[in-house]
């Protein structure tokens, strides 16, 4: 009979390349020296987070596999993808800052003459397997090669919907520099990225690339993509600052008071790209609702006139029990209530935060009506035209 060691070796031999590699050597030593690494794992700001469904597994299964709910979690027609071309993004932005949401959390940020690609996922599935796992609800707006040269690729953490093997392997053959959280560089090297093109940062550390300063900032989430998850890779949000403009990308995160600290140290921002999809009452600590995301956006501005909010982490993959169009619809409600500027581009539609913003609720043409009922643990359920019960932006902190 095979012992544990031989069984582990067998699993390792079967492990797909997409699982990546664990940190080792000096990289692992640096992980262990991090002030945010304790008791064998990275620690979240504000204490431990619930990273798996809370409550009854049966309740979760009933909700997730309910026939009506499954219908609502997918568009009723073809998502209107903007027919992006290289010509659309070849001309320098008039204002010096242009954002192109490619779907989910992938954004091309052209900032002060430098091109930054954040959390690029061009793969068909966010999964280690080509035959299973969440599949794209819309095609990529344009091929990765059609983007033209990319100066910097920024990765927030190593989950499959943010760190994509086929995308990284394509970019590995270019001259781009990768900015990643601690430990994540092990995956990139394993997939062929040269070590001298990797900048691996702990929270509050910065690197200078071209005319930009990139700073890894805290987030409230978790890590892991392998069968044997060693919890030795960090997750982060990112500040990207040029000479004239600065933007923020949240990666994946639950709401926490640290947004105000990030805003005080690095803000205000011309634009924030903030996760507001794949939320659930079953995992309230690691993903934000639209109202929490709007609160985070305002926190990041530190009391200054607010920049533009670009919703991310929604519309491309089915990752939670909520209706597919909820994040867009409820963000629109919350932003109107707060008088906040929000951009709602179709996937692939470039826009300049300093110019006219895309504002059409394009998802309505391909989705069932969204219920006007806001649910959040600890919040009062309120029905009506606007979910006001979850829009106390000044309190509940």
C-alpha positions in Angstrom: 0.0 0.0 0.0 1.3 3.4 -0.9 2.3 5.6 2.0 1.6 9.4 2.4 4.8 10.4 0.8 4.3 8.3 -2.4 0.7 9.4 -2.6 1.8 13.1 -2.4 4.3 12.4 -5.1 1.6 10.9 -7.3 -0.6 13.9 -6.8 2.3 16.2 -7.6 3.0 14.4 -10.8 -0.7 14.8 -11.8 -0.8 18.5 -10.9 -1.5 20.7 -13.9 1.0 23.4 -14.7 -1.7 26.0 -13.8 -1.3 25.3 -10.1 2.0 27.2 -10.3 4.8 26.8 -7.8 5.4 27.4 -4.1 7.9 30.0 -2.9 11.2 28.6 -2.0 14.8 29.6 -1.1 15.3 33.3 -0.6 11.8 34.1 -1.8 10.3 31.9 1.0 12.7 33.5 3.5 11.5 36.9 2.5 7.9 35.8 2.9 8.7 34.6 6.4 10.4 37.9 7.3 7.3 39.9 6.4 5.7 41.6 9.4 2.3 40.5 7.9 3.3 36.8 8.0 2.5 35.0 11.3 1.8 31.4 12.4 2.6 30.1 8.9 0.2 32.4 6.9 -0.2 35.9 5.9 -2.6 37.8 8.2 -5.4 40.1 7.1 -5.8 43.6 8.4 -8.5 43.7 11.1 -8.1 40.0 12.0 -9.0 36.7 10.4 -11.5 36.7 7.6 -14.1 34.0 6.7 -12.8 32.7 3.4 -15.3 29.9 2.9 -19.1 29.9 2.9 -20.4 30.4 6.4 -23.7 29.0 7.6 -25.1 25.7 6.4 -23.5 24.1 3.3 -27.0 22.9 2.5 -28.4 26.4 2.6 -25.6 27.6 0.3 -26.2 24.7 -2.1 -29.9 25.3 -2.3 -29.3 29.0 -3.1 -26.5 28.3 -5.6 -28.2 25.5 -7.5 -31.7 26.9 -7.4 -33.1 26.8 -11.0 -34.4 30.4 -11.0 -31.2 31.7 -9.4 -29.1 30.0 -12.0 -31.0 31.7 -14.7 -30.5 35.1 -13.1 -26.8 34.5 -12.8 -26.2 34.6 -16.6 -27.2 37.2 -19.2 -30.3 36.5 -21.2 -28.5 37.5 -24.4 -25.1 38.4 -25.8 -23.2 40.9 -23.7 -22.5 44.0 -25.8 -18.7 44.0 -26.1 -17.1 47.1 -27.5 -15.3 46.3 -30.8 -12.0 47.6 -29.5 -9.2 48.0 -32.0 -5.5 48.9 -31.7 -6.4 52.3 -33.2 -8.7 53.0 -30.3 -5.9 52.8 -27.8 -2.9 53.8 -30.0 -3.6 57.5 -29.8 -2.4 59.0 -26.6 -5.2 60.0 -24.2 -5.9 63.7 -24.5 -6.0 64.1 -20.7 -3.0 61.8 -20.0 -5.2 59.1 -18.4 -7.3 56.5 -20.1 -8.9 53.3 -18.8 -10.1 50.3 -20.7 -12.0 47.7 -18.8 -11.5 44.4 -20.5 -14.0 42.5 -18.3 -13.8 41.2 -14.7 -10.8 42.8 -13.0 -8.7 43.3 -16.1 -8.0 46.9 -16.9 -5.6 48.6 -19.3 -4.5 51.9 -17.6 -2.7 54.4 -19.9 -1.3 56.8 -17.4 1.2 59.6 -18.1 2.6 57.9 -21.2 3.0 54.5 -19.5 0.8 51.5 -20.2 -0.2 49.3 -17.3 -2.2 46.1 -17.5 -3.9 45.1 -14.2 -5.0 41.6 -13.4 -5.1 40.5 -17.1 -7.2 37.4 -17.7 -7.6 36.4 -21.3 -8.2 32.7 -20.7 -11.6 31.1 -21.4 -12.0 29.7 -17.9 -10.8 30.9 -14.5 -9.8 27.4 -13.5 -6.7 25.1 -13.6 -8.6 22.9 -16.0 -9.5 23.6 -19.7 -12.7 21.5 -19.4 -14.2 22.7 -16.2 -14.6 25.8 -14.0 -16.3 29.2 -14.5 -16.4 30.1 -18.2 -16.4 33.6 -19.7 -19.8 35.1 -20.3 -18.5 37.3 -23.0 -15.4 37.1 -25.3 -12.3 39.2 -24.7 -12.7 42.5 -26.4 -9.6 42.0 -28.5 -6.7 39.6 -28.6 -3.9 40.1 -26.1 -1.4 40.6 -28.9 -3.5 43.4 -30.3 -3.0 45.5 -27.2 0.4 46.7 -28.4 3.4 47.1 -26.0 2.6 46.9 -22.3 5.1 48.5 -19.9 3.9 47.0 -16.7 1.7 44.1 -15.7 0.3 44.3 -12.1 -1.1 41.2 -10.3 -3.2 41.6 -7.2 -3.2 38.0 -6.0 -2.9 34.4 -7.3 -6.5 33.3 -7.6 -7.4 32.0 -11.1 -9.7 34.9 -12.0 -6.7 37.3 -11.4 -3.6 35.3 -12.3 -4.2 33.4 -15.6 -1.7 30.9 -16.9 -2.2 31.3 -20.7 -2.2 35.1 -20.3 1.1 35.1 -18.3 2.8 32.7 -20.7 1.9 35.0 -23.6 3.2 38.0 -21.8 6.3 36.2 -20.6 7.7 36.5 -24.1 7.5 40.3 -24.1 9.6 43.0 -22.4 7.0 43.9 -19.8 7.8 44.2 -16.1 5.6 42.4 -13.6 4.7 43.9 -10.2 3.3 41.3 -7.9 2.7 40.7 -4.1 5.2 38.6 -2.1 5.5 35.0 -3.1 3.5 35.4 -6.4 6.8 35.6 -8.3 7.3 31.9 -7.8 4.3 31.2 -10.2 5.7 33.6 -12.8 9.2 32.1 -12.8 7.7 28.7 -13.1 5.8 29.8 -16.2 8.8 31.4 -17.9 9.0 35.0 -16.7 12.6 36.1 -16.3 13.4 36.9 -12.6 14.9 40.2 -13.6 11.5 41.3 -14.8 9.7 40.6 -11.6 9.2 43.2 -8.8 7.8 41.4 -5.8 6.5 43.7 -3.0 5.1 43.5 0.5 2.4 45.8 1.7 3.6 49.5 1.8 6.6 48.8 -0.4 7.0 50.7 -3.7 8.9 50.2 -7.0 9.7 52.7 -9.7 9.0 51.6 -13.3 9.5 54.1 -16.0 7.7 57.3 -14.9 5.4 55.5 -12.4 5.6 54.6 -8.8 3.7 51.4 -7.9 2.9 50.7 -4.3 1.4 47.5 -2.9 -1.2 48.4 -0.3 -3.3 46.2 2.1 -6.4 44.3 1.1 -8.7 41.9 3.1 -8.7 38.6 1.2 -6.8 35.3 1.0 -4.6 33.3 -1.5 -4.0 30.0 -3.0 -4.4 28.0 -6.3 -2.8 24.6 -5.7 -4.0 21.2 -4.4 -1.6 21.7 -1.4 -2.1 25.4 -0.6 0.8 26.6 1.5 -0.7 30.1 2.1 2.7 31.6 1.3 1.6 34.2 -1.3 0.3 37.7 -0.4 -2.7 39.5 -1.8 -2.7 43.3 -2.3 -4.4 46.3 -3.7 -2.3 48.7 -5.8 -1.6 52.4 -6.1 -0.2 53.5 -9.5 1.1 57.1 -9.4 2.5 59.1 -12.3 3.7 62.7 -12.5 0.2 64.0 -13.2 -2.3 61.2 -12.4 -2.8 58.4 -9.9 -5.2 55.5 -9.8 -6.1 52.7 -7.4 -6.9 49.0 -8.1 -8.5 47.1 -5.2 -7.8 43.6 -6.3 -10.2 41.4 -4.3 -11.1 42.6 -0.8 -13.7 42.9 1.9 -14.4 46.3 3.3 -12.0 47.5 6.1 -11.0 50.7 7.8 -7.6 50.6 6.0 -9.1 52.3 2.9 -8.9 55.6 4.8 -5.3 55.0 5.6 -4.5 54.2 2.0 -6.3 57.4 0.9 -4.5 59.5 3.4 -1.1 58.2 2.4 -1.6 58.0 -1.4 -4.8 59.8 -2.5 -6.8 61.4 -3.7 -7.2 59.4 -6.9 -8.3 60.4 -10.4 -10.0 57.0 -10.6 -10.4 53.9 -8.4 -11.1 50.4 -9.8 -12.9 48.6 -7.1 -14.2 45.1 -6.7 -18.0 45.0 -6.2 -19.1 41.7 -7.6 -19.1 38.0 -6.4 -20.3 39.2 -3.0 -22.4 37.0 -0.7 -23.7 36.8 2.8 -21.9 33.5 2.9 -18.5 35.2 2.7 -19.0 38.8 3.8 -15.3 39.5 4.8 -13.5 39.0 1.5 -15.6 40.6 -1.2 -17.6 43.9 -1.1 -21.1 44.7 -2.0 -21.7 47.8 -4.3 -22.5 50.0 -1.3 -19.4 48.9 0.5 -17.3 49.5 -2.6 -18.7 53.0 -2.9 -17.9 53.6 0.8 -14.3 52.4 0.1 -14.1 54.7 -2.9 -15.0 57.7 -0.8 -12.7 56.6 2.0 -9.8 56.5 -0.4 -10.4 60.1 -1.4 -9.6 61.3 2.1 -12.3 64.0 2.0 -11.1 65.5 -1.3 -13.4 65.9 -4.3 -14.0 62.3 -5.4 -12.6 60.9 -8.6 -14.3 58.4 -10.9 -15.2 54.9 -9.7 -14.8 52.1 -12.2 -16.6 48.9 -11.0 -14.6 45.7 -11.6 -14.9 42.0 -10.8 -18.4 41.6 -12.3 -20.1 40.7 -15.6 -17.5 38.3 -16.9 -17.6 35.1 -14.7 -20.3 33.6 -12.7 -18.7 33.3 -9.2 -21.5 33.9 -6.7 -25.2 33.3 -6.1 -26.3 36.9 -6.8 -28.0 37.8 -10.1 -25.6 38.6 -13.0 -26.7 42.3 -13.3 -27.0 43.1 -9.6 -23.5 44.7 -9.3 -24.2 47.1 -12.1 -27.7 48.0 -11.1 -27.0 48.4 -7.4 -23.8 50.4 -8.1 -25.8 52.8 -10.2 -28.4 53.2 -7.5 -25.8 53.7 -4.8 -23.8 56.2 -6.9 -26.9 58.3 -7.7 -27.8 58.4 -4.0 -24.4 59.6 -3.1 -23.9 61.9 -6.1 -20.8 60.0 -7.1 -19.4 59.8 -10.7 -19.2 56.2 -11.9 -18.1 54.9 -15.3 -20.1 52.0 -16.8 -18.2 51.1 -19.9 -19.0 48.0 -21.9 -16.2 45.5 -21.9 -13.4 46.9 -24.1 -14.7 50.5 -24.2 -11.9 53.1 -23.5 -12.7 56.2 -21.6 -10.9 59.1 -20.0 -11.9 59.8 -16.3 -11.3 63.5 -17.0 -13.8 63.5 -20.0 -17.2 62.2 -20.8 -18.0 59.0 -18.8 -19.8 56.0 -20.3 -23.0 56.0 -18.3 -25.5 53.8 -20.1 -26.8 50.8 -18.1 -26.0 48.5 -21.0 -26.6 45.3 -18.9 -30.4 46.0 -18.9 -30.7 44.8 -22.5 -29.4 41.3 -21.7 -30.7 40.7 -18.1 -33.8 40.0 -16.2 -35.1 42.8 -14.0 -33.1 43.1 -10.8 -35.0 42.8 -7.5 -35.1 46.1 -5.6 -34.2 44.4 -2.3 -30.8 44.9 -0.7 -29.5 42.1 1.5 -26.4 42.3 3.7 -25.7 40.7 7.0 -26.5 43.2 9.8 -28.3 45.5 7.4 -32.0 46.2 7.5 -33.8 44.9 4.5 -35.5 47.7 2.7 -37.7 47.5 -0.4 -38.3 50.4 -2.8 -36.8 52.1 -5.8 -33.5 52.6 -4.1 -31.9 50.2 -1.5 -31.4 53.0 1.0 -31.1 50.7 3.9 -27.5 49.9 2.9 -26.4 53.4 1.9 -25.4 54.9 5.2 -22.0 56.1 3.8 -21.1 58.1 6.9 -21.8 55.5 9.5 -21.5 51.7 10.1 -17.7 51.9 10.0 
